Amino acid sequence: MKRYYYMDILTILATIAVVFLHTSEYAFSNQTGDSHWIIAVILQVTFIWAVPIFFMMSGAHLLDYRERYDTVTFFKKRMTKVLVPFIFWSFVWYILNPFIFHQPTDYHIGQFIDAVMHNSIQPIFWFFYFVIGFYISAPLLAKITNKADKTLALYLLVVNMVFVNILSYYYEVRLQTDNFFYMAYK
């Protein structure tokens, strides 16, 4: 794989930005008017760009995996680095949550599976769901992003924009009450 130094620089800058994001989680406390909250919100807004940069870097590094190894090796390498730690740490949090939050314990495998499937064990694990979904999709995405045929990639991008972005936004807005729009501009 050819080395792109701008990607190294972006990775370094995004890593620093993520540290700022993690140190400014006070922004989610909704303590509006508090000077610490305002600073935390400014930090969140300033450095949120790092998250999509990391996702784009993952795609840039992995979509040509076929040049290095086959799909079975790809899955073995990626899933052992992501799926195993995800399940392990989800289980640890599942066991510890009742003690941390002083809730009654009612452990059973069905509840654990349901909690993993709905990301209700530890919200900070949201990125695992994205990464695992990306890894599962990577073999197809690698074929779609073939440099010789951009038509399929463009088609899927347009379909995604229409159905995921535009239509879902339309239905979200449509479900709002008239009062919601009136109150938003008061």
N, C-alpha and C positions, 0 to 999 in steps of 0.2 A: 504494500500500500504506500502510495506516495505521501510524503510528509508535507503538511500545510502549516506553516508557522503561525499564520493568523488564527488557526484553530487552537493552537497551544496557548496563544495570548488570550483568546476568548475563554478558554477553559480556566485559566488563572484568574481572569477578571470575574467570571461567573462564580468561581469558588469563593472569592472574597465577598461578592455580593450576597451569596447564600448565607454566609456567616452574619452579615448585617440583617438579613431577613429573619434569621433564627434568634437574633438578639433583640428584635423589635416586635416580638409577638404581643406585647402590651397593646398594640394597635387593635387587637381583637377583643379587648376588654370593654369597648364602647364607653370609656370614661371621657366623653366629649367635654372639651373645655379645659381638661387637665393638661398642663404644659408637657408632661412626659408622654401623654397620649398623642398629642399633636406631633411631637418629634418622632414617635414610633410610626405614626401614619406616614409622615414624610419619608422616613427610611423605607417603609414597605413600598410606597409608590416609586421611590427612586430606584430600588434594586429588584423589583419584581421581574424585570426582564431576564434575570438569570435562569429562571425556571424553564421558559421555552428554549433558551439557548442550550441548556443541557439536553433537552429532548431532541433538538435539532442535531446536536453533536452525536448523540446516540445513533440517530438515523444515518448520519454521514459516515460514521465509523463501521456500522454493521450492515448496511444495505449491499455492500460488495463482499460479504462474507464468503460467497461461493468461490472467490479467487483464492481463498486461504484453506478452506475445508468444506466438507460436505454438510448437508442439512442435519443429519443425525449427530455429528460432532458439534455443530452449532447449538443444537438443543441441549446436549449433555453439558457443554461448557456454560451456557447461559442459565439454564434452570438450576444447576447445582450452585451457582453463585447467587441466584436470586430466589428461586422457589423454596429451597431448603431453609435459608435464613428467615424468609418470610413466615413459613409455617412454624419454625422454631420460636421466633420472637412473638408471633401471634399467640402461641400456646403459653409462653411465659406471661405475657400480658393478661391472657384469659384467666390464668391462675391467680395473678396478683391483683387484678382490678377490684375484686370484692374487698380485699384488705385495704387497698389504697383509698377507696371511696366508701368504706364502711358499709358495704351492702351484704345481704345474706348470700351465702354460697349455695349454688345448685348446679353442680358440674355434671354435664353429660355430653356425649359426643355430638348429638344432634344440635344442641345449643351452640357448641363450638363451631360446627360447620356453618350453621346459620349466621353466626357472628362474623366468621371469615367472609362468607359470601356477601354480606351487607356492610362490610367495613365498620363494624360497630365495636370492635375490640380496642383499637387504638387509631384515632383519626389521622395521626401523623403518618400512618402507613399508606395513605392514599396513593403515593407514587408507585408502590409495588404493583397495584392494579394496572396502572398505565404501562409500566415496564413489562410486566408479564404479558399483557395484551399485545404490546409491540413485538415482543419476541415471538409470540404465536403467529403474528401477522407477517413477520419479516420474510419468510420464504416467498410469499405471494408479493409483497411489496418490492422485494429484490427483483423479481421478474418484471413487475410493472414499470419500475424505474429504469428499465433497459434503455441505454442511450440511443439505440437505433430506432425505437418507436416511442415517441413522446405523446402520440394521440391517445392511447389508453390512459396514461397518467393524467392528461388534461381532462379527459372525459370524467374520470373518477373524481377529480378535484371539483369540477363543476357540479356533479351529482352531490358531492359532500356539501358544497356551499349551499345548494338549493334545499336539500332535505335536512341537513343538520343545523345550518345557521339560519337561513331565511324562514323556512316553514316553522321550525321550532320556536323562533322568535315571534312569528306571527301568532301562533297558538298561545304562547305565554302572554302576549299583550291582550289577545282576545279574551282570555280568562279573567283579566282584571276587571274590577267593577268601574263604572263611570266615576264613582266617588274617588277612586284611587288616582285617576288622572287629575281631577280637580284639586285634590289635596296636595299633589306633588308640586303644583305651581302656585300654591298659596303663600 
